Amino acid sequence: MSSAISIPGRAANIVAASISPSAPTIHDRILGRKESITFPIRQPKVLHPVENEDLRLLILENISQEAVKAFRAQGFHVDHSTKAMSEDELVQKIGSYHAIGIRSKTKITERVLKAASKLLVIGCFCIGTNQVDLLSAAKAGIPVFNSPFSNSRSVAELVISEVIALSRQYFQRAFEMKEGLWNKQSKGCWEIRGKTLGIVGYGHIGSQLSVLAEAFGMRVLFYDVVNIMPLGSARQVESLEALLSESDFVTLHVPELPETTNMITQERLAQMKKGSYLINNARGKVVDIPALIDALKSGHLAGAALDVYPSEPGSNGAPFDDQLNNWATALRSVPNVILTPHIGGSTEEAQRMIGEEVSSALVRYLNSGTTLGAVNFPEVDLRAITLEEPNHVRVCYVHNNIPGVLRQVNEVLSPYNVEKQYSDSKGEIAYLMADIADVSPSDVNSLRDQISKTNANILTRLLA
C-alpha cells in the first residue's frame, strides 16, 4: 500500500482507502501490448489514505484463496478462516474490521452491524444475500456486494445430473450396492429424452439449464413472473399450476422472498403429475418439506432432489438431524431422494469466478468509492483521478435521503472547483461522490469535518 499523506487529527466515521483503479487503454485492449502505445495517455493517480489506518478484512467460510491473494496484493491486512462465525463471535470480533467476506452460513444481523463500528463494506461470495440484514446495512452506510451469476453453470449442471439420477434411480442403486445388496431392475426407470422439464424462474440458471435440457432431447417449459424471451424451443406458460400439471420434472430457481416462501405447498404438490419429480436448488424455505415427504411416501411423487434446507449446519461435520429440522429423519428415510449439502455452486470454476467478482467489487469500493453492483445501495461511480490532477480529493458521502442535503454539501464545496459529481438514492439512503480540485493538505481536515457535520451524514470518506 502506498504511504499515507500525514495529516493530523482523526474524525469519527471517516475512513480512507488507497489506490484509484486503473483500466486498460484502447491499445492495450486491441493489441494487448503496452509497447504499442505511441501517444500520451492520462494515467490514473495513486490515491493515498487521508488517515493512517490500514484496512483490515475478515474473510470467512473458506472463500477462494485467489480472493485472499487479491486483497493482500492491495496491501490490506486479511484474516482468513475456513469456518463460519456465530452472531456472538462476530459481535466480539467485527469491531476491528473495515470489510467482511462471507458465504451463506454467516449471518450479518442488525446486532452484528451495531458492533461493526469500522465496517465499510460486506461481500457475499455467493448468489444470495438473505443472510445479511440489507436494510440495516444500508442505514449504516454499508454497501453489500454479491456474485449473482458466477455459479450459474455449476448449478445448471447439478440439476441435469439430478434429473438423470432420479429417472434412473441410480442414487438408490449405488447406496444399496455399498450396503452389499445387488438389486438390478428397470421398473420405474426412464430415459429423460422426450420428457418435460418445468423450470420455475427463468433467470441465468434457469435459462442455461433450458439449453442443456434441450441438448438431452427434453421438452422445456418455464414459468416466471415477468415475460422473458425463451432460448431454443423452450416455452413460457402463464401460470405455475400449468407448469406443475404438465412437467415430468420440476426444478426451482427463485430467490427467497415473502412471495416465494412455501411456494411449493401440499396443494401445489397435488397439482404435479403423478410419478413426477421435484428438484430444489434455490432456497430452503421455498418448499414445504413435511408436505413433500407426504407426497413422496404416498407415491404421488416418484422422487426428489434437495440441495438447500430451511436450517443448515454451520460447518462441515455437524449433524443434519431433527434438532436442526424436525423432519430430517423422516426425509432421510424416503427412497429415491437425493440430499446434498448445499453444493450447487461448489465447483472450483464457480468459486474462482465468485472470488474474482466479489473481491474486485470490494477493492473498487474501498479504493475508489464506486458502488456499481451493490444490492442494497445507490449505484454511483466516477472516472479515476489522473496524475495530471495532483491536488484533487474524492469525497464519498453517504447520507439520509432528505431535502436540502446537496445544498448543504455544495455550500461546503463552493470554495473549490468541483470537477466531477454524481449522486443517486435508493429508498432512505443516498450517496454522493465528488472530485474536488485544488485542495491543499491543510484544507482536508476542515473539508472533512464540515461535510461529516451535516445533519444527514451517515458516513463520510475522503480519498486523496
Buried (B, 14 or more C-beta within 10 A) or exposed (E): BEEBBEBEEEBEBBBBBBBBBEEEBEBBEEEEEEEEEEEEEEEBBBBBBBBEBEBBBBBBBBBBEBBBEBBEEBEBBBBBEEBBBBBEBBBEBBEBBBBBBBBBBBBBBEBBBEBBEBBBBBBBBBBBBBBBBBEBBBBBBBBBBBBBBBBBBBBBBBBBEBBBBBBBBBBBBEEBEEEEEEEEEEEEEBEBEEBBBBBBBBBBBBBBBBEBBBEBEBBBBBBBEEEBEBBEEBEBBEEBBBBBBBBBBBBBBBBBEEEBEBBBEEEBBEBBBEEBBBBBBBBBBBBBBBBBBBBBEEEBBBBBBBBBBBEBBBEEEEEBEEEBBEBBEBBEEBEBBBBBEBEBBBBEEBBBBBBBBBBBBBBBBBBBBBBEBBBBBBBBBBEBBBEEBEEBBBBBBBBBBEEEBBEBBEEBBEEBEBBBBEBBBBEEBBBBBBBBBBBEEEBBBEBBBBBBEBEBBBBBBBBB
